[in-house]
Amino acid sequence: MSRPVPPVSIGIDFGTSNTVVALAADDGRAEAITFHHNGQDLKGFVTALCYWQDRVAGKIRSRVDGGPWAMDQLMEGGTAHRFIQSFKTFAASASFQETRIFGQRYGFEDLLVSFIQTLTRHAGGALDFAGARVQIGRPVHFAGSNPDDALAMQRYRTAFGKLGLDQASYVYEPVGAAFFYARELTHDATVLVADFGGGTSDFSVMRFERRGGRLHAEPLAHSGIGIAGDAFDYRIVDHVVSPVLGKGSDYQSLGKRLTIPNRYYANLAKWHQLAMMKSNGDLAGLRDLEKVAIEPAMLAKFIDIIDYDLGLALYRAVSEAKVALSSADATDFRFAAEGVEIAGRITRKDFESWIAPDVERIATTIDEALAKAGVGDRDIEQVFLTGGTSFVPAIRNLFTSRFDETKLTNTDQFESIAYGLALIGREAEAARWAA
């Protein structure tokens, strides 16, 4: 049964790296909320938080900010702080129960509430949930080593419920992208949508038809996997950065020569885990190992990256190298901050060999979507690719090797999911699009 369409619908694309919020009114257009920061107008709000403490009138007060303002606070330093990025990856992790920040417990739900509150504050009145129909994007399958999708959705509902959004609908992220792109279809078509985010790669096969001037859609199948841009970053860190920080080196213990545990380097290469290394015991463990390490200078660099909160700077250097390899055969990786210097030459050939297992698993996930839908490559009439990772040549080749180039639509317009979510809310029967 359809519900009356409210004057405004809101689409929230809560992403691993960036979050976009779009509004759609009755004119059939969607617009992303713009954030004004340091003279720039930004449509993406970086998915990051920074907590710190101030002394006001002799009392200690805890504060938090998000998005680019969190990054500003990190760069300013000056006071004790905790910077957290890519925390969406914790949503489906049963092992992540809480992190302690200045003695206070923060579960995933608390982080998400803080993040949306800071985003709303910086929207400056442009974002008002009251009376609006809200659609929130979700991956087909969440990221993580052992993701629990049901747990993730329970945490989502708890967090957004605390924000007064108990009645929000949850829509698969590729469905949101599909709805946005399908508006441009001039004929009936079976469509494959590939959404490459920071944490997940999601795929939807949908049948679109126009009847009586209206767009009708039938979802045929969905699939997803927790491998995407961040996993490719992991490979660069693992092969270029970690060896300089002591990966594979040894330490002395009770007369034995042992290898530094790899778990430290696994956490370093995962942006959401790197943000936790200061508080989860890893930093203390590395300091103990430095005292008995065969090559302590390497571990000292690792410790400095954590101690000086250089994760964001490292993330930027890795991202720049990855982007460069989308258009060049090789690039020079360079990272220099707080006395820590790391450099190396990366060829596209090497990079593609590192990510080959990831690309293979992504290809298998595409196969799953097509098989569930009961269609083959030839039955797909249009392919919509979205997300920055879709420009990685190895990913692009996955599609050009299977589908005619004329069928492919590729864009880095990362607002597309939020636009689609907001536009779905304008539908009289918006609930039929829900996951």
Summary of the structure (lengths in Angstrom):
residues: 435
radius of gyration: 22.6
end to end distance: 16.7
largest distance: 80.6
contacts: 1479
relative contact order: 0.16
helix: 40%
strand: 29%
